[in-house]
Amino acid sequence: MADSSGSWKDAYKGMSSDNVKGLVLALSSSLFIGASFIVKKKGLKKAGASGLRAGSGGYSYLLEPLWWLGMITMIVGEIANFAAYAFAPAILVTPLGALSIIISASLAHIILQEKLHTFGILGCALCIVGSITIVVHAPQEQEIVSVLEVWNLATEPAFLFYAAGVVGAAILLIVQFIPLYGQSHVMVYIGVCSLIGSLSVMSVKALGIALKLTFSGMNQLVYPQTWVFTVIVLMCVITQMNYLNKALDTFNTAVVSPIYYVMFTSLTILASVIMFKDWDRQSGTQTVTELCGFVTILSGTFLLHKTKDMVDDECKENLSSEDNHLLLRLPKHSENGKGFAQEGIILSLRRQESAKSPRPARQIKQLEEDLEAVPLRRQDSSSRS
């Protein structure tokens, strides 16, 4: 019993100082990125009130200081995210990106008055629980003193095999599948983004370590490997953003975001495990617990995005109900001004009712009779006068 307790204490020694720094940077990144969406949206609304909206092709938001504040906030968040990879393993940093979704949804509920469904709140809670689980059981960051060590890890057969498979799969999707299925299957574009994204994170981590060591006094810019990693980062990020924009332009954001998060995070964790051997420094219990935390975050993310559709559907139903009342209260005038054209009203009522729960035939008939009686009353009043 004492031996098992001692082995458990040896397996879990708490978070290292580098992991704490990476955690703080990752949390700061989520805070800045999540808030940036709200600030930019406020700026877009303000700019749209005085000029052509961005959704209609306008660029008046470029003159709006609030939009630029949101953009600067996002850039700060991305820089913090970049720095987090230099201190903590990717298996800790990447899943915490889900917290930006929580922050964005919460601030939208408070500031923009965008309704957050009850199940959306549950999704936020699941993301928080999963994030805490991963943070508590995250592996320790490796002690690396040169970018050459990272290069040696990147050129080991296991990771080279993974990288070759990723590049080959991405090329196959781009050449063979995107022309045929790009406009109809969301997984094609997201597959390219996620595959290349996993390599971009590994390159970003390598470059971040090189810069961290350089700022600490050990210049890594003299090694050509540092510049090779820089070129790989630029190529991967450009490719990743290109196909992510295509996915967002073609499909609903509520569909793209959770699927992309799942695939990108899963492949990034897999790449980190292969390259940096994160799980070799952990017990089986810690590994399983991390996986459970990751699945919990995925569940919360899907639930949070799914409830966006539920809120939108409720708004549409309320709008349809209001339209029905307006149609009943405001019948359309005919062109000659002598009566009311009722056919369009009855037809519109029938179409809206058939889209939801249809009224009984006798109720529709009664509505027709009531509306047809309106011009008769008007004619009677005209003859008397």
C-alpha positions in Angstrom: 0.0 0.0 0.0 2.8 2.4 0.9 4.7 1.5 -2.3 1.7 2.3 -4.5 1.2 5.6 -2.7 4.9 6.5 -3.2 4.7 5.6 -6.9 1.7 7.8 -7.4 3.5 10.7 -5.8 6.5 10.1 -8.0 4.3 10.0 -11.1 2.6 13.3 -10.2 5.0 16.0 -9.1 3.0 19.1 -9.8 3.4 21.6 -12.5 6.9 22.9 -13.5 7.6 26.6 -13.7 7.7 26.4 -17.5 4.3 24.7 -17.5 2.9 27.4 -15.3 4.2 30.1 -17.6 2.7 28.3 -20.6 -0.6 27.9 -18.8 -0.8 31.6 -18.0 0.1 32.6 -21.6 -2.5 30.1 -23.0 -5.2 31.4 -20.6 -4.3 35.0 -21.5 -4.5 34.1 -25.2 -8.0 32.7 -24.8 -9.1 35.8 -23.0 -7.7 38.2 -25.6 -9.0 36.2 -28.6 -12.4 35.6 -27.1 -12.8 39.3 -26.2 -11.5 40.4 -29.6 -14.5 38.8 -31.4 -16.9 40.9 -29.3 -15.0 44.1 -29.7 -14.7 43.6 -33.5 -18.4 42.9 -33.8 -19.2 46.0 -31.9 -17.0 47.9 -34.3 -18.6 46.3 -37.3 -22.1 47.2 -36.0 -21.1 50.8 -35.4 -19.4 51.1 -38.8 -22.5 49.5 -40.5 -24.8 52.0 -38.9 -23.0 54.9 -40.8 -21.9 53.2 -43.9 -22.0 50.0 -46.1 -21.9 46.9 -44.0 -18.9 44.5 -44.3 -21.3 41.6 -45.2 -22.5 43.7 -48.2 -18.9 44.4 -49.4 -18.3 47.6 -47.5 -15.0 48.6 -45.8 -16.2 51.4 -43.6 -15.1 49.3 -40.6 -11.5 50.1 -41.5 -12.2 53.7 -40.3 -13.7 52.5 -37.0 -11.3 52.7 -34.0 -13.3 50.0 -32.1 -12.7 47.5 -34.9 -8.9 48.2 -34.8 -9.0 47.8 -31.1 -10.5 44.3 -31.6 -7.9 43.4 -34.2 -5.0 44.5 -31.9 -6.6 42.5 -29.1 -6.6 39.4 -31.4 -3.0 39.9 -32.4 -1.9 40.1 -28.7 -3.8 36.9 -28.1 -2.1 35.1 -31.0 1.3 36.3 -29.8 0.5 35.0 -26.3 -0.6 31.7 -27.8 2.7 31.5 -29.8 4.7 32.1 -26.7 2.8 29.5 -24.7 4.1 26.7 -27.0 7.7 27.7 -26.1 7.1 26.9 -22.5 4.5 24.2 -22.3 3.7 21.0 -24.3 1.2 21.2 -27.1 -1.0 18.7 -25.3 -1.6 21.4 -22.6 -1.8 24.5 -24.8 -3.9 23.4 -27.7 -7.0 22.1 -25.9 -7.2 25.3 -23.9 -8.2 27.1 -27.1 -11.7 26.0 -26.4 -11.8 28.6 -23.5 -11.9 31.4 -26.1 -15.2 30.0 -27.3 -16.6 30.2 -23.7 -15.3 33.8 -23.2 -16.7 34.9 -26.6 -20.2 33.3 -25.9 -20.3 34.8 -22.3 -19.4 38.3 -23.4 -21.8 38.1 -26.3 -24.6 37.2 -23.9 -23.7 40.1 -21.6 -22.6 42.9 -24.0 -24.3 42.1 -27.3 -27.5 40.6 -25.6 -27.1 37.5 -27.7 -29.1 34.8 -25.9 -27.1 31.9 -24.4 -29.2 28.8 -24.2 -29.3 26.8 -21.0 -27.5 23.9 -22.7 -24.9 26.4 -23.9 -24.1 27.2 -20.2 -23.8 23.4 -19.6 -21.4 23.3 -22.6 -19.3 26.1 -21.1 -19.2 24.2 -17.8 -18.0 21.0 -19.6 -15.2 22.9 -21.3 -14.0 24.3 -18.0 -14.1 20.9 -16.3 -12.2 19.3 -19.2 -9.6 22.1 -19.2 -8.9 21.8 -15.5 -8.5 18.0 -15.9 -5.9 18.5 -18.7 -4.1 21.2 -16.8 -3.8 19.1 -13.6 -2.5 16.0 -15.5 -0.4 17.7 -18.2 3.1 16.3 -18.8 6.2 18.3 -17.9 7.9 20.2 -20.6 11.2 18.8 -21.8 14.4 20.6 -20.9 15.8 21.7 -24.3 19.0 23.8 -24.5 19.4 24.0 -28.3 17.3 24.1 -31.4 19.5 21.3 -32.7 17.7 19.0 -30.1 14.4 20.0 -31.6 15.7 19.3 -35.1 16.9 15.8 -34.0 13.4 15.1 -32.6 11.8 16.3 -35.9 14.1 14.1 -38.0 13.5 10.9 -36.2 11.9 8.1 -38.4 8.6 8.1 -36.5 7.9 11.8 -37.0 9.2 11.8 -40.5 6.8 9.0 -41.3 4.0 11.1 -39.7 5.0 14.3 -41.6 5.2 12.4 -44.9 1.7 10.9 -44.3 0.2 14.3 -43.5 1.7 16.0 -46.5 0.7 13.1 -48.8 -2.9 13.1 -47.4 -3.2 16.9 -47.8 -1.9 16.8 -51.4 -4.4 14.0 -52.2 -7.3 16.0 -50.7 -6.3 19.2 -52.6 -5.7 17.5 -56.0 -8.3 14.7 -56.0 -11.1 15.4 -53.5 -11.5 19.2 -53.4 -12.5 19.6 -57.1 -15.1 16.9 -56.7 -16.4 17.3 -53.1 -15.1 20.7 -51.8 -18.5 22.4 -52.2 -20.6 19.6 -50.7 -18.5 17.9 -48.0 -17.2 20.0 -45.1 -14.6 17.4 -44.1 -12.5 18.0 -47.2 -11.4 21.6 -46.5 -11.2 21.0 -42.8 -9.1 17.9 -43.4 -6.5 19.9 -45.2 -6.6 22.7 -42.5 -6.2 20.2 -39.6 -3.5 18.0 -41.2 -1.3 21.0 -42.1 -2.2 22.7 -38.9 -0.6 19.9 -36.8 2.7 20.5 -38.6 2.4 24.2 -38.2 2.0 23.9 -34.4 5.1 21.7 -34.2 7.1 24.2 -36.2 5.7 27.1 -34.1 6.8 25.3 -31.0 10.3 24.7 -32.4 10.6 28.4 -33.5 9.3 29.5 -30.1 11.9 27.4 -28.3 14.6 28.9 -30.5 13.5 32.5 -29.8 13.1 31.7 -26.0 16.7 30.5 -25.9 17.9 33.4 -27.9 16.3 35.9 -25.6 17.9 34.1 -22.6 21.4 34.6 -24.0 21.9 31.5 -26.1 21.7 32.7 -29.7 19.9 30.2 -31.9 19.6 32.4 -35.0 23.1 31.3 -36.1 21.7 27.8 -36.8 20.1 27.2 -40.3 17.6 24.9 -38.6 16.0 27.9 -37.0 15.3 29.4 -40.4 14.1 26.1 -41.8 11.5 26.0 -39.1 10.6 29.6 -39.9 9.9 28.8 -43.5 7.9 25.8 -42.6 5.8 27.9 -40.2 5.0 30.4 -43.0 4.1 27.8 -45.6 1.9 25.8 -43.2 0.1 28.8 -41.8 -0.6 30.3 -45.2 -2.0 27.0 -46.5 -4.0 26.4 -43.3 -5.6 29.9 -43.4 -6.4 29.6 -47.1 -8.4 26.4 -46.8 -10.0 27.5 -43.5 -11.3 30.6 -45.2 -12.7 28.5 -48.0 -14.4 26.3 -45.5 -16.0 29.2 -43.6 -17.0 30.8 -46.9 -18.7 27.6 -48.1 -20.3 26.2 -45.0 -22.0 27.4 -41.8 -19.6 28.6 -39.1 -21.5 26.6 -36.5 -20.7 23.5 -38.4 -17.1 24.3 -39.3 -15.9 25.5 -35.9 -16.5 22.4 -33.7 -15.4 19.9 -36.4 -12.2 21.9 -37.1 -11.5 22.2 -33.4 -11.8 18.4 -32.9 -9.7 17.4 -35.9 -7.0 20.1 -35.4 -6.6 19.5 -31.7 -6.6 15.7 -32.1 -3.9 15.7 -34.9 -1.9 18.3 -33.0 -1.8 16.1 -29.8 -0.9 13.1 -32.0 2.0 15.0 -33.6 3.2 16.2 -30.2 3.1 12.7 -28.8 5.1 11.4 -31.7 7.7 14.2 -31.9 8.2 15.2 -28.3 7.1 11.9 -26.7 4.9 13.6 -24.2 3.2 10.4 -22.9 6.6 8.7 -22.3 7.0 10.9 -19.2 3.5 10.0 -17.8 1.8 7.1 -16.2 -1.1 5.2 -17.8 -3.5 6.8 -15.4 -2.5 10.3 -16.2 -2.7 9.6 -20.0 -6.2 8.2 -19.7 -7.3 11.1 -17.5 -6.0 13.6 -20.1 -7.9 11.8 -22.8 -11.1 12.0 -20.7 -10.5 15.7 -20.1 -10.1 16.2 -23.9 -13.3 14.3 -24.6 -15.1 16.4 -22.0 -13.9 19.6 -23.8 -15.1 18.2 -27.2 -18.5 17.4 -25.7 -18.8 20.9 -24.3 -17.7 22.5 -27.6 -20.2 20.6 -29.7 -23.0 21.3 -27.2 -22.2 25.0 -27.2 -22.2 25.3 -31.0 -25.3 23.2 -31.3 -27.3 25.4 -29.0 -26.5 28.4 -31.3 -28.8 26.7 -33.8 -31.5 26.2 -31.2 -31.4 29.9 -30.3 -31.6 30.8 -33.9 -34.6 28.5 -34.5 -36.4 30.0 -31.6 -35.8 33.5 -32.9 -37.1 32.5 -36.3 -40.2 31.0 -34.8 -40.9 34.1 -32.8 -40.4 36.2 -36.0 -42.8 34.0 -37.9 -45.4 34.4 -35.2 -45.0 38.2 -35.3 -45.4 38.2 -39.1 -48.7 36.3 -38.8 -50.1 38.9 -36.4 -48.9 41.7 -38.7 -50.5 40.2 -41.7 -53.8 39.9 -39.9 -53.7 43.5 -38.6 -52.4 45.2 -41.8 -54.1 43.9 -44.9 -52.7 45.1 -48.2 -54.4 47.9 -50.3 -55.2 47.2 -53.9 -53.8 49.4 -56.6 -57.0 51.3 -57.3 -57.5 52.2 -53.6 -61.2 51.1 -53.5 -60.8 47.9 -51.6 -58.3 45.4 -50.1 -56.5 42.7 -52.0 -57.0 39.7 -49.8 -55.6 36.9 -51.8 -51.9 37.6 -51.0 -52.7 37.7 -47.3 -54.6 34.4 -47.3 -51.9 32.8 -49.4 -49.1 34.1 -47.1 -51.0 32.8 -44.1 -51.4 29.4 -45.6 -47.8 29.2 -46.6 -46.5 30.1 -43.1 -49.0 27.8 -41.4 -48.0 24.8 -43.6 -44.4 25.4 -42.6 -45.3 24.9 -39.0 -48.3 23.2 -37.5 -51.3 23.7 -39.9 -54.5 25.3 -38.7 -57.7 23.4 -39.1 -59.5 24.0 -42.4 -62.5 25.6 -40.7 -60.3 28.2 -38.9 -58.6 29.2 -42.2 -62.1 29.4 -43.8 -63.2 31.7 -41.0 -60.2 33.9 -41.5 -61.0 34.2 -45.2 -64.6 35.2 -44.4 -63.6 37.8 -41.9 -61.1 39.4 -44.2 -63.5 39.3 -47.2 -66.0 41.2 -45.1 -63.6 44.2 -44.7 -64.1 45.8 -48.2 -67.9 45.3 -47.9 -67.9 47.3 -44.7 -65.8 50.0 -46.3 -68.2 50.2 -49.3 -71.2 50.5 -47.0 -69.6 53.4 -45.2 -68.7 55.1 -48.5 -72.3 54.8 -49.9 -73.8 56.3 -46.7 -71.5 59.3 -46.9 
